[in-house]
Amino acid sequence: MNSDRMFELAQALATAKSRQDVPAALKVLHDDMLLETPAFGTSARGLAENEKVLTRFFTSFPDYDVVLKGHAANQDTLVCWGRVQMTMTGDRFGVTPNGRRAALPVFIRFAFKDDRIVREQFFFDLSELCSQSGVSTDAVRRKIFGDAGVRQLAVERHLPPNQDTRQ
């Protein structure tokens, strides 16, 4: 697949997601689609799981909007970068957000099969999202990953596990 077609599919997915249009998003995804969001510790395989994950995501971030500003590709992979804006709502993450819209840089890695997107890895800074949303990164990490995730972050930063790891 050429890079123009890859970017066309990625842009179609970005547009559908920015409209919170799950059926349109699913149209550009392969049946074996794997969506990974490391910041949230989630992955979804197949169209049914992706439909469920996207629907849940848009409940938590009802005004999600992504703009792809650039991209690079080889024969089978496309990497895009850009900006996402979204407002954290509800209590999915065990916190009460401030209701402000966060603006974050993102990069997204795509793989393709049969003229569809078969894999998306969506990367952004969870700490920055939490900061802009007025919530504790530690509390969100604890909700997502449990106490082990917070302890791992403390080890990575050489901090006692009960010390606040926000910067």
PLY file of the C-alpha trace (Angstrom):
ply
format ascii 1.0
element vertex 167
property float x
property float y
property float z
element edge 166
property int vertex1
property int vertex2
end_header
0.00 0.00 0.00
1.37 3.44 -0.83
1.76 6.19 1.77
-0.97 8.36 0.23
-3.55 5.59 0.68
-2.33 4.88 4.22
-2.71 8.54 5.17
-6.14 8.68 3.48
-7.33 5.82 5.72
-5.76 7.36 8.84
-7.37 10.72 8.06
-10.75 9.06 7.50
-10.43 7.39 10.90
-9.39 10.68 12.56
-12.36 12.46 11.00
-14.80 9.75 12.11
-13.43 9.73 15.64
-13.53 13.53 15.82
-17.25 13.30 15.00
-17.63 10.44 17.52
-19.00 8.44 14.59
-18.28 4.84 15.58
-19.89 3.22 12.49
-17.78 5.41 10.16
-14.64 4.57 12.15
-15.37 0.85 11.91
-15.65 1.08 8.10
-11.90 1.76 7.72
-10.86 -0.94 10.21
-9.90 -4.50 9.31
-11.82 -7.37 10.93
-8.64 -8.24 12.90
-8.13 -4.65 14.09
-5.94 -4.21 17.18
-6.28 -0.85 18.95
-3.71 -0.19 21.68
-3.65 2.82 24.00
-0.69 2.34 26.37
-1.55 5.40 28.48
-4.83 3.74 29.44
-3.41 0.21 29.44
-6.04 -0.89 26.94
-6.13 -2.99 23.83
-9.07 -4.11 21.74
-9.02 -6.77 19.03
-11.67 -7.22 16.38
-14.48 -4.96 15.28
-16.89 -5.80 18.12
-14.31 -5.01 20.82
-13.26 -1.84 19.01
-16.87 -0.71 18.78
-17.26 -1.19 22.53
-13.98 0.55 23.39
-14.66 3.52 21.11
-18.19 3.94 22.47
-16.84 3.89 26.03
-14.04 6.31 25.10
-16.50 8.82 23.62
-18.60 8.60 26.78
-15.53 9.66 28.78
-14.36 12.21 26.18
-17.50 13.40 24.33
-15.78 16.29 22.51
-12.71 14.33 21.32
-11.07 15.99 18.33
-7.79 14.98 16.70
-5.88 16.84 14.00
-3.11 15.02 12.14
-0.37 17.53 11.36
2.25 15.32 9.76
3.16 11.78 8.85
5.90 9.44 7.66
5.58 5.98 6.13
7.40 2.95 4.84
5.90 0.01 2.93
3.58 -1.20 5.70
3.58 1.35 8.54
2.37 4.91 8.88
3.24 7.19 11.79
1.20 10.36 12.27
1.60 13.16 14.75
-0.67 15.96 15.69
-2.83 17.37 18.41
-5.82 16.07 20.31
-8.34 18.07 22.30
-10.70 16.37 24.70
-12.56 16.95 27.93
-12.43 14.24 30.59
-15.93 13.65 31.97
-17.61 11.24 34.34
-15.97 9.05 36.95
-14.49 6.31 34.78
-11.02 7.07 36.13
-12.09 7.35 39.76
-11.63 11.14 39.89
-13.72 14.26 39.37
-12.26 16.28 36.46
-12.45 20.08 36.28
-14.43 20.09 33.00
-11.73 21.94 31.05
-10.74 20.80 27.58
-7.22 19.39 27.43
-4.96 19.90 24.40
-2.18 17.36 23.96
0.36 16.30 21.38
-0.17 12.76 20.09
1.51 10.31 17.82
-0.17 7.34 16.26
1.34 4.29 14.57
-0.78 2.43 12.04
-0.40 -0.90 10.23
-2.54 -2.01 7.28
-3.97 -5.16 5.75
-6.37 -5.65 2.84
-6.73 -1.88 2.29
-7.86 -1.33 5.89
-6.26 -0.31 9.17
-5.33 -3.48 11.08
-3.46 -1.89 14.00
-3.44 1.47 15.73
-1.15 2.40 18.60
-2.26 5.71 20.10
0.32 7.51 22.26
-0.15 10.57 24.47
1.03 11.81 27.88
-1.42 10.65 30.56
0.17 12.96 33.14
-0.45 15.97 30.94
-4.07 14.95 30.36
-4.54 14.59 34.12
-2.85 17.90 34.85
-5.00 19.81 32.39
-8.10 17.99 33.68
-7.30 18.94 37.27
-6.96 15.39 38.56
-4.22 13.37 40.22
-2.16 11.29 37.84
-1.51 8.84 40.68
-5.25 8.40 41.32
-5.92 7.79 37.61
-2.99 5.38 37.28
-4.20 3.55 40.39
-7.69 3.19 38.86
-6.30 2.03 35.51
-3.35 -0.13 36.60
-3.97 -0.76 40.31
-1.39 -0.15 43.01
1.24 -2.12 41.06
1.22 0.51 38.30
1.80 3.34 40.75
4.59 1.36 42.43
6.21 0.71 39.03
6.14 4.43 38.22
7.76 5.19 41.59
10.50 2.63 40.88
11.11 4.19 37.46
11.45 7.61 39.09
13.26 6.29 42.20
10.57 7.59 44.56
8.87 5.95 47.53
5.57 4.39 46.28
3.42 6.63 48.46
5.01 9.86 47.25
3.04 11.95 44.72
4.56 11.40 41.26
2.93 14.36 39.50
5.25 17.03 38.25
0 1
1 2
2 3
3 4
4 5
5 6
6 7
7 8
8 9
9 10
10 11
11 12
12 13
13 14
14 15
15 16
16 17
17 18
18 19
19 20
20 21
21 22
22 23
23 24
24 25
25 26
26 27
27 28
28 29
29 30
30 31
31 32
32 33
33 34
34 35
35 36
36 37
37 38
38 39
39 40
40 41
41 42
42 43
43 44
44 45
45 46
46 47
47 48
48 49
49 50
50 51
51 52
52 53
53 54
54 55
55 56
56 57
57 58
58 59
59 60
60 61
61 62
62 63
63 64
64 65
65 66
66 67
67 68
68 69
69 70
70 71
71 72
72 73
73 74
74 75
75 76
76 77
77 78
78 79
79 80
80 81
81 82
82 83
83 84
84 85
85 86
86 87
87 88
88 89
89 90
90 91
91 92
92 93
93 94
94 95
95 96
96 97
97 98
98 99
99 100
100 101
101 102
102 103
103 104
104 105
105 106
106 107
107 108
108 109
109 110
110 111
111 112
112 113
113 114
114 115
115 116
116 117
117 118
118 119
119 120
120 121
121 122
122 123
123 124
124 125
125 126
126 127
127 128
128 129
129 130
130 131
131 132
132 133
133 134
134 135
135 136
136 137
137 138
138 139
139 140
140 141
141 142
142 143
143 144
144 145
145 146
146 147
147 148
148 149
149 150
150 151
151 152
152 153
153 154
154 155
155 156
156 157
157 158
158 159
159 160
160 161
161 162
162 163
163 164
164 165
165 166
